[in-house]
Amino acid sequence: MKLLKEFKEFAVKGNMMDMAIGIIIGAAFNKVIDVLAKQVLLPPLSLLSDGTNFENKKIVLRDAVTNASGEVTITEVAIAYGKLFEVFLDFLIIGFTVFIVVKAMNRLRSKANDTKNKTVATPKDIELLSDLKELMEEQNKLLKASTST
């Protein structure tokens, strides 16, 4: 029963919804990156390399062996470095995109946390902490003035 209670608290706090939204957006983002890499970036690279299709590039370690009827008896063994290149390109695109998004979010967060910046609405918790800090500074000044006299 304790496990069920903990799960209920987890779900109610919004963690589950945050995770679900992140997974859904991540899946959609993966499709966008896949198309961007395979349909937008790789064709020009292929053109620059004299029409080479990177997806099919491989180093064959052992050729496939077929019998007289054309059936494959021994499969080909190959290192598909072209696929590795594609996946690495996907990784770079995703990494750079996430870097840009996080950088933009950090910039917005720092603007929102700056209580003196009136162009962006400051969250209530930051505003209250700022007010508390100002009140404590005033109180410290009053205490110092009363003890020095």
URWO-V663913 format. One record per residue. N is the residue number from 1. RES is the residue in three letters. PHI is phi as a letter, one per 20 degrees, with the letter a starting at -180 (999 if undefined). OMEGA is omega in degrees with one decimal (none if undefined). Layout:
n=N res=RES phi=PHI omega=OMEGA
n=N res=RES phi=PHI omega=OMEGA
This chain:
n=1 res=MET phi=999 omega=-179.8
n=2 res=LYS phi=f omega=177.9
n=3 res=LEU phi=f omega=178.6
n=4 res=LEU phi=f omega=178.6
n=5 res=LYS phi=f omega=178.7
n=6 res=GLU phi=f omega=178.3
n=7 res=PHE phi=f omega=178.9
n=8 res=LYS phi=f omega=178.2
n=9 res=GLU phi=f omega=178.6
n=10 res=PHE phi=f omega=-177.5
n=11 res=ALA phi=f omega=-176.9
n=12 res=VAL phi=f omega=-178.0
n=13 res=LYS phi=f omega=178.2
n=14 res=GLY phi=o omega=-179.8
n=15 res=ASN phi=g omega=-178.2
n=16 res=MET phi=f omega=179.3
n=17 res=MET phi=f omega=177.7
n=18 res=ASP phi=f omega=179.2
n=19 res=MET phi=f omega=-179.0
n=20 res=ALA phi=f omega=179.0
n=21 res=ILE phi=f omega=178.5
n=22 res=GLY phi=f omega=179.7
n=23 res=ILE phi=f omega=179.4
n=24 res=ILE phi=f omega=179.3
n=25 res=ILE phi=f omega=177.8
n=26 res=GLY phi=f omega=178.5
n=27 res=ALA phi=f omega=178.6
n=28 res=ALA phi=f omega=179.0
n=29 res=PHE phi=f omega=178.4
n=30 res=ASN phi=f omega=178.7
n=31 res=LYS phi=f omega=179.6
n=32 res=VAL phi=f omega=-179.4
n=33 res=ILE phi=f omega=179.4
n=34 res=ASP phi=f omega=178.5
n=35 res=VAL phi=f omega=179.8
n=36 res=LEU phi=f omega=-179.0
n=37 res=ALA phi=f omega=-172.7
n=38 res=LYS phi=e omega=-174.1
n=39 res=GLN phi=d omega=-176.6
n=40 res=VAL phi=d omega=-173.8
n=41 res=LEU phi=e omega=-176.9
n=42 res=LEU phi=f omega=177.9
n=43 res=PRO phi=g omega=175.7
n=44 res=PRO phi=f omega=176.4
n=45 res=LEU phi=f omega=178.2
n=46 res=SER phi=f omega=178.2
n=47 res=LEU phi=f omega=178.5
n=48 res=LEU phi=f omega=-179.1
n=49 res=SER phi=e omega=175.2
n=50 res=ASP phi=m omega=173.9
n=51 res=GLY phi=m omega=-179.8
n=52 res=THR phi=f omega=175.7
n=53 res=ASN phi=e omega=-174.5
n=54 res=PHE phi=f omega=-177.2
n=55 res=GLU phi=f omega=-177.3
n=56 res=ASN phi=e omega=-179.0
n=57 res=LYS phi=f omega=-179.7
n=58 res=LYS phi=b omega=173.5
n=59 res=ILE phi=d omega=-177.4
n=60 res=VAL phi=e omega=178.1
n=61 res=LEU phi=e omega=176.5
n=62 res=ARG phi=b omega=179.2
n=63 res=ASP phi=f omega=175.6
n=64 res=ALA phi=f omega=179.0
n=65 res=VAL phi=d omega=178.0
n=66 res=THR phi=d omega=177.4
n=67 res=ASN phi=e omega=-175.6
n=68 res=ALA phi=f omega=-179.2
n=69 res=SER phi=e omega=176.6
n=70 res=GLY phi=n omega=177.9
n=71 res=GLU phi=e omega=179.2
n=72 res=VAL phi=f omega=178.7
n=73 res=THR phi=e omega=176.1
n=74 res=ILE phi=c omega=-177.3
n=75 res=THR phi=f omega=178.9
n=76 res=GLU phi=f omega=173.6
n=77 res=VAL phi=d omega=-175.4
n=78 res=ALA phi=b omega=173.6
n=79 res=ILE phi=e omega=-176.0
n=80 res=ALA phi=e omega=-178.3
n=81 res=TYR phi=f omega=176.7
n=82 res=GLY phi=f omega=177.1
n=83 res=LYS phi=f omega=176.4
n=84 res=LEU phi=f omega=177.7
n=85 res=PHE phi=f omega=178.7
n=86 res=GLU phi=f omega=-178.7
n=87 res=VAL phi=f omega=177.9
n=88 res=PHE phi=f omega=176.7
n=89 res=LEU phi=f omega=175.1
n=90 res=ASP phi=g omega=-179.7
n=91 res=PHE phi=g omega=179.5
n=92 res=LEU phi=f omega=179.7
n=93 res=ILE phi=f omega=-179.8
n=94 res=ILE phi=f omega=-179.9
n=95 res=GLY phi=f omega=-179.9
n=96 res=PHE phi=f omega=179.5
n=97 res=THR phi=f omega=178.4
n=98 res=VAL phi=f omega=177.1
n=99 res=PHE phi=g omega=-179.4
n=100 res=ILE phi=f omega=-179.7
n=101 res=VAL phi=f omega=-180.0
n=102 res=VAL phi=f omega=178.6
n=103 res=LYS phi=f omega=178.6
n=104 res=ALA phi=f omega=179.0
n=105 res=MET phi=f omega=178.0
n=106 res=ASN phi=f omega=178.2
n=107 res=ARG phi=f omega=178.5
n=108 res=LEU phi=f omega=179.8
n=109 res=ARG phi=f omega=-179.4
n=110 res=SER phi=f omega=175.7
n=111 res=LYS phi=f omega=-179.5
n=112 res=ALA phi=f omega=-179.4
n=113 res=ASN phi=e omega=178.5
n=114 res=ASP phi=e omega=-176.5
n=115 res=THR phi=f omega=-179.2
n=116 res=LYS phi=e omega=179.1
n=117 res=ASN phi=e omega=-176.7
n=118 res=LYS phi=e omega=179.1
n=119 res=THR phi=f omega=179.9
n=120 res=VAL phi=c omega=179.7
n=121 res=ALA phi=f omega=179.4
n=122 res=THR phi=e omega=176.7
n=123 res=PRO phi=g omega=-175.8
n=124 res=LYS phi=g omega=-178.0
n=125 res=ASP phi=f omega=178.4
n=126 res=ILE phi=f omega=179.6
n=127 res=GLU phi=f omega=179.5
n=128 res=LEU phi=f omega=177.7
n=129 res=LEU phi=f omega=178.3
n=130 res=SER phi=f omega=178.2
n=131 res=ASP phi=f omega=179.1
n=132 res=LEU phi=f omega=179.4
n=133 res=LYS phi=f omega=179.7
n=134 res=GLU phi=f omega=179.0
n=135 res=LEU phi=f omega=178.6
n=136 res=MET phi=f omega=177.7
n=137 res=GLU phi=f omega=177.6
n=138 res=GLU phi=f omega=-179.8
n=139 res=GLN phi=f omega=178.2
n=140 res=ASN phi=f omega=177.7
n=141 res=LYS phi=f omega=179.4
n=142 res=LEU phi=f omega=178.5
n=143 res=LEU phi=f omega=178.5
n=144 res=LYS phi=f omega=179.6
n=145 res=ALA phi=f omega=-177.9
n=146 res=SER phi=f omega=179.8
n=147 res=THR phi=e omega=-178.8
n=148 res=SER phi=e omega=-179.9
n=149 res=THR phi=e omega=none
